[in-house]
């Protein structure tokens, strides 16, 4: 059989925005604020691009197949969104259209007819799609490979806060269980080794990873991802036009300056809805140093010194805003 030249129609939107970062880094706070800006679609969750790009990076899928699937997904997603098909009506979700500035329009669109005129409207409106992603900056060169016109807002959080948030959430869920990600609610890439399902980032060091406790596993993930993201960031050409680094503490405590940075980066203005989005996300917030120290003491007791020392180095760089310098 001859090799097929897989392809898809041109992507309908000129530019795609990802609110990216590690798990529990603060994307759920930043995303709804970004999607409150003028000429943006609501924040949306996706797993397809998150999982396709690492497959491409590891030569497990061809560039043509990856580009085709990404293009088909984006076109379908934006088309469906504009006819209110598959919209999220769960009021408590950060991607709920109930909280969106154009909520009434989405309700009205439930009754409109579909057709090519919707495509014309999408092109004319030229709204920005906003997707949440995980660890996509690690593989930004693959986004270049498939010629995707992307922008990444990368959310950074103090490593102690980040790991504590990750650890406290998942340790409670799996407190009395053996480590097992064979769960239909686990939507990230995994790989099987010695009949054990592992997150893909732990595959090469599986024996070491499985011996770690839950807090150390969270720290392992953090260190693996932050190192790759820093390395990837430094290799990107024209990085200032493609990547905006947003520290969680800046968003919560110096929000006006951060909003201006976001506005300039996206080339969009804040809307009347932005203040409501800030209120929903409880921004601004006060910094409680006592709580932070308590978190650090808890992690220090459960994470082995060799790992914890690495976290302290990254924390010092974060506090000085030097992580990606």
C-alpha positions as CSV (number, residue, x, y, z in Angstrom):
1,X,0.0,0.0,0.0
2,X,1.3,3.4,-0.9
3,X,2.1,5.9,1.8
4,X,-0.9,8.3,2.3
5,X,-0.2,12.0,2.5
6,X,-2.5,12.7,5.5
7,X,-3.9,16.2,5.7
8,X,-6.8,18.3,6.8
9,X,-8.5,21.6,5.7
10,X,-6.8,24.8,6.9
11,X,-7.4,25.7,10.5
12,X,-10.3,28.1,10.7
13,X,-8.8,30.3,13.4
14,X,-5.7,32.3,12.7
15,X,-4.2,31.9,16.1
16,X,-4.6,29.4,19.1
17,X,-3.9,30.4,22.7
18,X,-2.9,27.8,25.4
19,X,-3.0,28.5,29.1
20,X,-0.3,26.1,30.0
21,X,1.8,24.9,32.9
22,X,2.2,22.0,35.3
23,X,-0.8,20.4,37.0
24,X,-2.0,22.6,40.0
25,X,0.1,25.6,38.8
26,X,-2.8,28.0,38.7
27,X,-4.1,27.6,35.1
28,X,-7.6,27.3,36.4
29,X,-7.3,30.8,37.9
30,X,-5.6,32.5,34.9
31,X,-7.6,30.8,32.2
32,X,-11.1,32.3,33.0
33,X,-9.5,35.7,33.4
34,X,-7.9,35.5,30.0
35,X,-11.1,34.3,28.4
36,X,-12.9,37.4,29.9
37,X,-11.0,39.6,27.4
38,X,-12.7,41.0,24.3
39,X,-12.9,38.8,21.2
40,X,-12.1,35.5,23.0
41,X,-14.0,32.3,23.2
42,X,-14.6,30.7,26.6
43,X,-11.8,28.7,28.2
44,X,-11.9,25.1,27.1
45,X,-10.3,21.9,28.3
46,X,-8.7,19.5,25.8
47,X,-6.6,16.4,26.1
48,X,-6.0,15.6,22.4
49,X,-3.2,18.1,21.8
50,X,-1.7,17.5,25.2
51,X,-1.3,13.8,24.3
52,X,-0.6,14.0,20.6
53,X,2.4,16.4,21.0
54,X,4.5,14.1,23.3
55,X,3.7,11.2,20.9
56,X,5.2,13.3,18.1
57,X,8.2,14.2,20.3
58,X,8.9,10.5,20.9
59,X,8.4,9.6,17.2
60,X,5.3,7.5,18.0
61,X,3.2,9.3,15.4
62,X,4.1,11.0,12.2
63,X,4.2,14.7,11.8
64,X,1.6,14.6,9.0
65,X,-0.8,12.5,11.2
66,X,-0.3,14.7,14.2
67,X,-0.9,17.9,12.2
68,X,-4.0,16.4,10.5
69,X,-5.6,15.3,13.9
70,X,-4.8,18.7,15.5
71,X,-6.3,20.6,12.5
72,X,-9.5,18.4,12.5
73,X,-9.9,18.8,16.2
74,X,-9.5,22.6,16.2
75,X,-11.9,23.1,13.3
76,X,-14.6,20.8,14.8
77,X,-14.2,22.4,18.2
78,X,-14.6,26.0,17.0
79,X,-17.4,25.1,14.7
80,X,-19.3,23.2,17.4
81,X,-18.7,26.0,19.9
82,X,-20.3,28.5,17.5
83,X,-23.5,26.5,17.2
84,X,-23.4,25.7,21.0
85,X,-22.9,22.0,20.4
86,X,-21.0,20.3,23.2
87,X,-20.9,23.4,25.4
88,X,-20.2,23.0,29.1
89,X,-23.2,24.1,31.2
90,X,-21.9,22.9,34.6
91,X,-22.0,26.1,36.6
92,X,-19.1,25.3,38.9
93,X,-16.6,24.4,36.2
94,X,-13.9,26.9,35.2
95,X,-14.8,26.2,31.6
96,X,-18.5,26.7,32.1
97,X,-20.2,29.0,29.5
98,X,-22.6,30.0,32.4
99,X,-19.7,32.2,33.6
100,X,-18.8,33.5,30.2
101,X,-19.4,37.1,29.0
102,X,-21.3,35.7,26.0
103,X,-23.5,33.3,27.9
104,X,-26.8,34.6,26.5
105,X,-25.4,34.3,22.9
106,X,-24.5,30.7,23.5
107,X,-28.0,29.9,24.7
108,X,-29.5,31.7,21.7
109,X,-27.2,29.7,19.4
110,X,-28.7,26.4,20.6
111,X,-31.6,27.1,18.2
112,X,-29.7,28.3,15.1
113,X,-29.2,26.2,12.0
114,X,-25.8,24.9,11.1
115,X,-24.1,25.4,7.8
116,X,-21.3,27.1,5.9
117,X,-22.5,30.6,6.9
118,X,-21.2,29.7,10.4
119,X,-17.7,29.4,8.9
120,X,-18.0,32.9,7.4
121,X,-19.1,34.3,10.7
122,X,-16.2,32.6,12.6
123,X,-13.7,34.2,10.1
124,X,-15.4,37.6,10.3
125,X,-15.5,37.6,14.2
126,X,-11.9,36.4,14.5
127,X,-12.2,35.4,18.1
128,X,-9.3,33.8,19.9
129,X,-9.7,30.2,21.1
130,X,-8.4,29.7,24.6
131,X,-7.4,26.1,25.6
132,X,-6.1,24.8,28.9
133,X,-3.0,22.6,28.4
134,X,-0.6,20.7,30.5
135,X,3.2,20.7,30.0
136,X,2.9,21.8,26.4
137,X,5.8,24.2,26.6
138,X,8.0,21.2,27.2
139,X,7.4,20.3,23.5
140,X,6.9,23.7,21.9
141,X,9.3,22.7,19.1
142,X,6.7,20.1,18.0
143,X,4.1,22.9,17.7
144,X,6.5,24.5,15.3
145,X,6.9,21.2,13.5
146,X,3.2,21.1,12.7
147,X,3.2,24.8,11.7
148,X,0.6,25.7,14.4
149,X,0.3,29.5,15.0
150,X,0.2,29.3,18.7
151,X,0.7,31.5,21.8
152,X,1.4,30.0,25.2
153,X,0.6,31.7,28.5
154,X,2.7,29.6,30.8
155,X,1.6,29.8,34.5
156,X,4.4,29.4,37.1
157,X,3.8,28.7,40.7
158,X,6.2,28.6,43.7
159,X,7.3,24.9,43.7
160,X,6.4,24.4,47.3
161,X,2.8,25.7,46.7
162,X,2.6,23.8,43.5
163,X,3.7,20.4,44.9
164,X,1.7,20.8,48.1
165,X,-1.4,21.5,46.1
166,X,-0.8,18.4,43.9
167,X,0.2,16.2,46.9
168,X,-2.7,17.3,49.2
169,X,-5.3,16.7,46.6
170,X,-4.2,13.3,45.3
171,X,-2.8,11.9,48.6
172,X,-6.3,12.1,50.1
173,X,-7.8,10.4,47.1
174,X,-5.4,7.5,47.1
175,X,-4.4,7.6,50.8
176,X,-5.2,3.9,51.5
177,X,-4.5,2.5,48.0
178,X,-1.5,1.3,46.3
179,X,-0.2,3.6,43.5
180,X,-2.4,2.8,40.5
181,X,-3.3,5.1,37.5
182,X,-5.4,2.4,35.8
183,X,-8.4,4.6,36.3
184,X,-10.7,5.9,33.5
185,X,-10.4,9.4,35.0
186,X,-6.7,9.5,34.2
187,X,-6.6,11.3,30.9
188,X,-2.8,11.8,30.4
189,X,-0.4,9.6,28.4
190,X,0.7,6.5,30.2
191,X,3.0,3.6,29.3
192,X,3.1,0.0,30.4
193,X,6.3,-1.5,31.9
194,X,6.5,-4.8,33.6
195,X,2.6,-5.0,33.4
196,X,2.4,-1.7,35.4
197,X,0.8,1.4,34.0
198,X,3.0,4.5,34.5
199,X,2.8,8.2,33.6
200,X,4.9,8.6,30.5
201,X,7.4,10.9,32.3
202,X,8.3,8.1,34.8
203,X,8.9,5.4,32.2
204,X,12.7,5.5,32.0
205,X,13.1,5.6,35.8
206,X,10.1,3.4,36.7
207,X,11.8,1.4,39.5
208,X,12.9,4.6,41.3
209,X,9.6,6.3,40.7
210,X,7.5,3.5,42.2
211,X,9.6,3.5,45.4
212,X,8.7,7.2,46.0
213,X,5.9,8.2,48.3
214,X,3.0,10.3,47.0
215,X,4.7,13.6,47.9
216,X,8.0,12.5,46.3
217,X,6.1,11.4,43.2
218,X,4.6,14.9,42.9
219,X,8.1,16.4,43.3
220,X,9.4,14.1,40.7
221,X,6.8,15.2,38.2
222,X,7.5,18.9,39.1
223,X,11.2,18.6,38.6
224,X,10.9,16.6,35.4
225,X,8.5,19.0,33.8
226,X,10.0,22.3,35.0
227,X,13.5,21.2,33.7
228,X,12.0,20.3,30.3
229,X,10.0,23.5,30.0
230,X,13.0,25.7,30.9
231,X,15.2,23.9,28.3
232,X,12.5,24.2,25.7
233,X,11.8,27.8,26.4
234,X,15.4,28.8,25.9
235,X,15.5,27.2,22.4
236,X,12.4,28.9,21.0
237,X,13.0,31.6,18.5
238,X,11.1,34.9,18.8
239,X,10.0,33.6,22.3
240,X,8.7,37.0,23.5
241,X,6.0,37.0,20.8
242,X,5.0,33.3,21.4
243,X,5.4,32.7,25.1
244,X,4.3,34.8,28.1
245,X,5.5,33.7,31.5
246,X,2.9,34.5,34.3
247,X,3.8,33.9,37.9
248,X,0.8,32.9,40.0
249,X,1.8,35.3,42.8
250,X,2.0,38.2,40.2
251,X,-1.5,37.3,39.0
252,X,-3.0,37.2,42.5
253,X,-1.1,40.1,44.1
254,X,-0.1,42.5,41.3
255,X,-3.0,41.8,39.0
256,X,-3.3,45.1,37.3
257,X,0.3,44.9,35.9
258,X,-0.2,41.3,34.9
259,X,-3.5,42.1,33.1
260,X,-1.6,44.7,31.1
261,X,1.0,42.2,30.2
262,X,-1.7,39.7,29.1
263,X,-3.5,42.4,27.1
264,X,-0.3,43.5,25.3
265,X,0.8,39.9,24.6
266,X,-2.6,38.9,23.1
267,X,-3.3,42.2,21.4
268,X,-6.7,42.3,23.1
269,X,-8.5,44.6,25.5
270,X,-10.1,43.7,28.8
271,X,-13.9,43.6,28.7
272,X,-16.5,44.7,31.1
273,X,-16.6,41.1,32.3
274,X,-13.0,41.0,33.4
275,X,-13.7,42.5,36.8
276,X,-16.3,39.8,37.4
277,X,-13.8,37.1,36.4
278,X,-11.3,38.6,38.8
279,X,-13.9,38.5,41.6
280,X,-14.8,34.9,40.7
281,X,-11.2,33.9,41.0
282,X,-10.7,35.9,44.3
283,X,-8.1,38.2,42.7
284,X,-6.4,40.1,44.3
285,X,-5.4,37.8,47.2
286,X,-3.3,38.4,50.3
287,X,-0.1,36.4,50.7
288,X,0.0,34.4,53.9
289,X,3.7,33.6,54.8
290,X,2.7,31.5,57.8
291,X,0.6,29.1,55.6
292,X,3.4,28.9,53.1
293,X,5.9,28.0,55.8
294,X,3.5,25.4,57.2
295,X,3.3,23.8,53.8
296,X,7.0,23.8,53.4
297,X,7.5,22.1,56.8
298,X,4.9,19.4,55.9
299,X,6.7,18.6,52.7
300,X,10.1,18.7,54.3
301,X,9.0,15.8,56.6
302,X,7.8,13.6,53.8
303,X,10.2,14.3,51.0
304,X,13.7,12.9,51.1
305,X,16.5,15.5,51.5
306,X,18.1,14.9,48.1
307,X,14.8,15.8,46.4
308,X,13.8,18.6,48.8
309,X,17.1,20.4,48.2
310,X,16.4,20.6,44.5
311,X,13.0,22.1,45.3
312,X,14.5,24.7,47.5
313,X,16.9,25.8,44.7
314,X,13.9,26.2,42.3
315,X,12.0,28.0,45.0
316,X,14.8,30.5,45.4
317,X,14.9,31.1,41.6
318,X,11.2,31.5,41.5
319,X,11.2,34.1,44.3
320,X,13.8,36.1,42.4
321,X,12.0,35.7,39.1
322,X,15.0,33.9,37.7
323,X,13.6,30.4,36.8
324,X,13.6,31.0,33.1
325,X,16.6,33.4,32.9
